Amino acid sequence: MKLMTFTAPTPAQALKAAQKECGEDALVVSTKQIRKKSLTQPALYEVVVAIEDVPPKGQRAKKPDAGTRAARGKEASARMMDDPEEVLVNISEAARQISEIASVTRPETTQKPAARPKFAVEEEPMATPEAAQKEMEELKAIKGELMKLADKVKLIQNMVWEEKRPTSNGAIPPEFAEIYRIAKQSGMDAGHLDEIMRLTLEHMPLQMRTSSETVRRYFRTLLRKMVPVRLERELVPPQKKVMMLVGPTGVGKTTTLAKLAARYAYLMEKKYKVGIITLDTYRIGAVEQLMQYAKMMRIGIEAVVDPPEFLTALQTLSHMDIILIDTVGSSQYDKEKIDKLQQFLASNTDVGIDVSLVMGAPTKLEDLRAIYRNFSPLGIDTLIFTKLDETRGFGNIFSLVYETEKPVSYLSVGQEVPDDLMKADSDYLVECLMEGYAKKERR
């Protein structure tokens, strides 16, 4: 047995040099980086291989079987995972190099066979079908181990909790790295994410932790449970529904109300009689816009400025199945306007009003918390999120709903009336968080 050392700027190049010189039967003993990449010189990797002494003519060294090669692949994988610091020097480069190594071991069925090394002892006879099948099985085994190694490198690449590690006491499997990174980048509160991780580690069966894909499916299930949804139910006479939309300026309350009016009046299986009340008399443009929508949909509308007029408008529209109330937008820090809305609600004692807080999905979590906190004296029943098409981070929605425990009723995904409105769907929100926003058909 002889040891030979080969060096190259990448492990793949060093391995190719070893194979070219020693043949494919050479056993890789170790692979390590002996010089880091700098501004003036490339990185340098060392591959040490062991080769059998040249046997007498007519004798060939026996190739290791698939089991032996697979075991060696596992040993190499274990060595890499035991020393992650070396891998982390340049994880992305390492992943690419592993792919190159995999391509070296992949059988080239469409290319001409490589020329025999000049130092070959003797020409091998043509392989029998059985031998060819055995060789293919060996190559598949090696490729399988390399794919597992590549998956582990990908998981290490996604590991971010060296700096942002959840504060759980148990060890966190590397398979959780990718979903942790995605959820963290989505804007979800770190404490909430740590809690989900803790629950996942406590309750997820061990056999499901074999890959990042099974972990991802389990994680999606937990996320769905974080988002309670208010189901849209059919009204049975004499049931009526009175719904007031409140929220800060610029989130699209008036447009959302118009979408709801069209939905209830024309788009559902059962067509309802819909009436509109607007309290937003501060903005002439808003009143005119809503009046135009009401005229197009042939829906009754009442504009009021004080609580007595509000009671009169409710009585005027009492024959309607659904009454939608538009309110003036106000800063969450404008206590005077919020108190005025509370006076409208307090003046009504006969009709139950469902208060929906409308917020923009692109809003930062801290601002969402402030909006909810300052509008909560109005008695928030449900949440409506708008402008989902204007953001790519949805973790703030999950965190706010998780904290407030308020159900989501509707989602607005664009400006088109009435098309860009859909019933709240926890599966859709999870898909947006994990895969990115994708506009869906109206539901």
N, C-alpha and C positions, 0 to 999 in steps of 0.2 A: 504494500500500500504506500503510495506516494502522495504528498500534499503539494499542490501547486496554487500559487496566488496570482490573481488577475486584478487589475485596477482600471477604472474608467470613470468618466464624469457621472454616470448613472448606474444603478444596480443592473438594469436591463442590458446596458452595453457591456458591463463586466461579465454578466452571465453568457451573453452571446460569444464573447471572446473565449470564455472557458469551454463552451460547447464546440466552438470551431477548432480549438486546439486539442481537446481531450475527448470529444465525442459526447453523445447524450447519456452514456453510462456513468459519467463522472458524478460523484455524490457531492452536493453542496454542503460544506461543513459549517461555514459561517458567512454572513454578509453584514458589513458595518461601514459606517461613514468615517473616514480617517481624516477628512479635511472639509470644513464647511465652505460654502460658496461665499465669495467676497467680491468686492468691486474689481479686483485685479486678476482673479483667478477663479476657475470653476470649482465646483465641489468635486471630491474624489471619494469613490467607494471601492472597497476591497471585497472580493469574493474569493474564498478559499475552498478549493475542491480537492477531493480525494479520488485517486484512480488506482485501479489494481495494476500490479506489475504485469507487463506483457506476457501472456501465457505462451507455452510452446505452440508451434504451428499445429493447426488442426483442433486446438482447444479454444473454446470461447468462454469468456466469463459469463456466468448466468445473470440475466437481468433480474433485478428485484421485481417481485410480483406487485399487483395493484394494491394489495393490503399494505405491503411494506412502504410503497411510495405514498400511499394515503397517510400512513402513520408519520412519515417524515414531514409531510405537509402540515399535519397537526402540530408537530413539534415546532416547526418554523412559525406557525401562527401563534403558538403559546409564547415563544421567545419575543415576538413582536409586541404582544399584549403586556408582557412582563416589563417591557422597557418602553413605555409610551413616550418618554421625553425624546428619544431618538427619532421616533416616528413624527412627532409634532414639529420637528425642525422644518419640515416642508411637507405637510400632509397632502396637499393637492398634487404636488409633484410625485409623491409616493403612490397615490392612487393611479396616476397615469402610467407610472412605471410598472405597476402590477398588471395593468391591462396589457402592456407590451410583453411582459413575461408570459401572460396567458396566451398571447398570440404566437409566441415562440413554440409553445407546447401544443398548439392546435394543429391538427393534421391538415396539410395543404393538399386537398384533393384535386384542385384545378391547376396547380402549378407543377412544373417538372420537379422530380425528386432531386434533392441536393446531391452534389457530387461527393463521392466517397473520399475521406481524408487520404492524403498520400501515404500516411504511415499505417494504413489498414493492413492487418496481418493477412487476411484472405477474404475473398469475395463470399458473401453470404448467399446461400441458395435462395431461390424465389420462395417467398412466404406462402404457406398453405392457407386456405380459407380459415381454418381453425386458429392458426397463428395470427392472421390478420384481425380476426375477431377479438382475440385476447389482447392484442396491441391496442385496439380501439377502446376496450374496457379500461385498460391501464391509463390511456390518455384521458378518458372521461373522469376517472377517479382523481387524477392530478388536477384537471381543470376544475372539478368540484371543490377541491381544497383551496385552490387559488381564488375561486369566487367567494368562498367563505372568508378568506383572508381580506379580500377587497371590501367585503361588506363590513368587516370589523374596522378597517381603516376609515371607511365612510362614517361609521358611527363615532370614531374618535374625532374625526374632522368636525362633526356637529356638536361635540361636547363643549358646552359653554359654562358649566357650573364650577370650573376652577375659580372663577371670579364671582359667579352668581349662583352658587350651589344652593339648592333648597336646604332649609334648616332641619331636615329630618335626620334622625339618628342612624337609620339603616343605610346600607350601601345602595347606591342607585345604579341599576343595570345600564350599560352603555346604550342599549336599545331604546332608551327613553330620550336620548340626546336630541334627535331630530324634532320630535314633537315639542320638546321643551323650548328649543330655539324658535320654532314657528310661533308658539303661543306667546313667548316673551316679546318677540318683535311685533306682534299684533296689537300691543298696548294693554294687555291684560295685567292687572295688579299682581305684583310679585308674590304677595301673601296668598292670594287666591290660587295662583298657579302652584305654589308649594303645597297648598292644602290638597289640590287635585292629585298631585304627585304622591302625596302621603296616602291618600285613599286608594289610589291605583296600586301602590306597592303592598298595601295591607290586604286588599281584596282580590287582586288579579291572580288567577291560578298560575302556578309556576310553569306549567306546560305551555302557557300562552306567551311566555317571555322569550320564546326561541328566536324571534325576529322582530325587526322594527315594524313590520306590517301588522302583525297581530297586536302589538302594543298600540299602534295607531288606531286600530278598530276599537279597542277597549277604551282608549282615551276619548274618542269621538262619542262613545256612549255616555261617558261621564259629562261631557260638555253639553249634550242634549238635555241631560237632567238639570243642568244649571239654568236653562231658559224655560220658565213656565210660559204657557201660551193660553190666551183667552180665546176659546173656540167661538166661532160665529154660529149662533143658534137661530133657528127659525122662530119668529114671533107667532104666538097663538093668540087670537083675539080673546079677551080684550087687552092683551099685553101691548104695551107701548115702550118705546125706547127714546130717552132724551140723553143726548151725548154732547158734552161741552169740551172743546179743544182749547187747551191753555199751553203756554210756553213762551220762551224768549223770542225776541224779534229775529226775523230772517230765517226761520227754520222751515217755513212753508206751510203754516197752519191753514191759511185760506185755500191754497191749492189742494191740500190734503182733504179739507172739508168738501170741496167741489168733487173730488174723486169719490169720496164716500157717498155723496148725494147721488151721483150717477150710478154707483154700484147698487145701492139699495133700490133705486127707482127703476133701473133698466137692466142691470147685468146679472142679477141673481135669478134663480129658478122662480122664486116668488117675488112678484113686483110689489113694492111697498109705496104707500103714499108718504112723501117726504116733505117736510117743511124746514126752513132755515131762519135762524135768528142771528143777527150780527150785532155785537156790542162794540165792534171796532169802528166807531164813528170819528175817530181822531184822524184817520187817513181817508181822504175823499177817494183816492184811487182804489183803495181796498174795497170800499163800499160799491163803487161802480163796477169793479171786477166781479164781485160776488153777485151783484144784480144782473150782470150780463150772463153769468153762468146759470143763474136761476131762470132767466128768461129763455135761454136756449133749451133748458131741460123741462120748462113749464112747471116749475116748482115755486110754491109760495114762499115769500121772504118778508121778514119784518126787521126793521132797524130801530134800535132802542138806545137811549142815552142814560137812563137811570133805573133803579130797581122797580119803581111802580110800573114803568112802561114794560119792563121785563115780564112782570106778572101778567100784564094785559096781553102781551105777545104770546105767552104760553097758553093762555085761554083761547086766543084767536086760532091757534094752530092745534088745539086739543083734539081735533078730529083726525089728525095725521097719525100714521103708524110710528114714524120716526121723526124726531126733531133734532136737527144739528145746530149747535151754537158756536159761532165764531167769536173769538175774543181779541182784544187788542194785544199785540205783542209788547212785552216789556222786559227790560233787563231783570235778571234774577236778583239784582241788588236794588231794584226800584220797589221798595216796600209799599209806597203809596198806591201804585197801580195794582199790586197784588192784593192789597187790602180792599181796593174798590171791587175787584172780582169776588172777593169773599162776601162783600155786601150783597151782590147779586145772588149768590148761592144761599145766603142766610135769609133772604126775603122770600124764598120759595119753601113752603112747608108741605105742599100737596103732591108734588111730582118728584120722584127720585131721579137725580141727575148723575149720570156716569161721567166722571171727570177723567179725560185722557191727557196726559202730559206729552207734548210733541217736542222731540229733540232731534238735532242733526247728528247723524252717525259720525261725521268727521270731527266732532267736538272731543276735546281731550277729556280723559277720565275725571280729572280734578274739577273741570268745569261742569261736567255732567252731574257730579256729586253736588256741586253748589246749586245748580238749577233745581235738582230734585229737592234738596234740603229747603230752599227758599219758597218753592211752590207747594211743598207738602201740606201747609196749613189749609189748602183748598180741598184736601181729602182726595189724593190721587188714587184712582181705581186701576187704570191701565197705562201702559206706555206705548207710544207710537214713535218709530224711528224713521226719519226721512233722509234723503240724499245718500242712500247706500251706494249709488253709482259714483260718488265723489270721494270715496276713500278706499284704501286697500288694507286698513287695519280695523278689525272688528272685536278685538279683545276688550276694548272699553265697554262695549255693550254687554258682554258676558259678565264683566266685573260689576257693573251697575245693577244689573238684574239680580245677580247673586247676592249683592248687599241689601237691596231694597225688597227683594222677594215679591216684586210686582210683576204681573204677567204682561207680556207683549201682545198687542191686539192686531196691529197692522204695520206693514213695512212699505215705504215709498221708495221706488227705485228709479225715479226720473221725473221729468216735468210734464209729461203728456197726461192730459185729462181725457178719459178716465183710465187709460191703459196702465200707467205706471204705478199701480197700487196692488198689493197682494196681502192675503191673510198672513199673519205671523206664522212662521214655520221654523221650528228649532233645527230640523235637518238642514234647511237651506242656510241658516246662519252658521252652523258648524262647517258646512261646505265652504262658505265664504271665508271663514277664519283659516281653515286648513289648506284650501286649494286656491283661494283668491276669488274676488268678486266675479260673478257671471250672471248676466241678466236672464231672468226666467220669465216664462209666460205668465200672464195674470192668472191668479188662482182664486 
